[in-house]
């Protein structure tokens, strides 16, 4: 029961941090990667971007996530 509670709280915190990002594409890439567990190649197909573009969006999102003012 405790493990379920911790996992649920962690998922909520991850979602809140991602939601703090301003760029919708960055949010989508991080949700697909870290919430849905998709690989970058799968995200490319889902979003219709090249692998290089998704990789750049992912890097930018992680950088922005670190400096996002509303992160928990």
C-alpha positions in Angstrom: 0.0 0.0 0.0 2.8 2.4 0.9 4.6 1.7 -2.4 1.4 2.5 -4.3 1.0 5.8 -2.5 4.6 6.8 -3.2 4.3 5.9 -6.9 1.1 7.8 -7.2 2.6 10.9 -5.5 5.7 10.7 -7.7 3.6 10.5 -10.8 1.6 13.5 -9.6 4.8 15.5 -9.0 6.2 14.6 -12.4 3.0 15.7 -14.0 3.0 19.0 -12.2 6.7 19.7 -13.1 5.9 18.9 -16.8 2.8 21.1 -16.7 5.0 24.0 -15.5 6.7 24.1 -18.9 5.4 26.7 -21.3 6.0 24.9 -24.6 3.3 22.4 -25.5 5.7 20.3 -27.6 8.1 20.0 -24.7 5.3 18.9 -22.4 4.1 16.3 -24.9 7.6 14.8 -25.4 8.2 14.6 -21.6 4.8 13.0 -21.0 5.3 10.5 -23.7 8.8 9.7 -22.5 8.4 9.7 -18.7 4.8 9.1 -18.1 3.9 6.8 -21.0 7.3 5.2 -21.1 7.8 5.7 -24.9 11.1 5.7 -26.7 12.2 8.7 -28.6 11.7 6.8 -31.9 8.1 6.1 -30.9 7.6 9.7 -30.0 8.9 10.7 -33.5 6.2 8.6 -35.1 3.5 9.8 -32.8 4.3 13.5 -33.2 5.4 13.4 -36.8 8.9 14.9 -36.3 12.4 13.6 -37.1 14.5 11.9 -34.5 16.8 14.9 -34.4 13.9 17.3 -33.7 12.5 15.1 -30.9 15.9 14.8 -29.4 16.4 18.6 -29.5 12.9 19.2 -28.0 13.7 16.6 -25.3 17.0 18.3 -24.4 15.3 21.7 -24.4 12.5 20.5 -22.2 14.9 19.0 -19.6 16.8 22.2 -19.5 13.7 24.2 -19.1 12.4 21.8 -16.5 15.4 22.5 -14.3 14.8 26.2 -14.4 11.0 26.2 -14.4 9.9 28.5 -11.6 6.8 26.5 -10.7 8.4 23.2 -10.2 7.5 21.5 -6.9 
